[in-house]
Amino acid sequence: MKKVGVPVIPGTDEPLSNLEEALEIANTIGYPIMLKAAGGGGYWPSNCT
């Protein structure tokens, strides 16, 4: 969507590999954030404040 200019919320394009990476990105984006499990079929993101 980004490639064709559709507005999107801040986030990552790839799965995060560890807690430190998640915290760094969360601090850059700002809170609250939404986390969704990669793989495994998790349908609903979790709101994290």
Steps between C-alpha positions, in 0.01 A plus 500: 500500500784739581642457151188641337455784750221364720528655849595238760564515873864476620633150549737236372489302178684200646447299821696613805766264628525591869370716783773762467413557135130526587568756775724708273236515228220567750695791647557638148136463391348602833241335719247343493613235254335188363680163492396204290658156512683403181387167361281262693175659384455766771210709372477783752779745588563589863487863616808588709518820701 
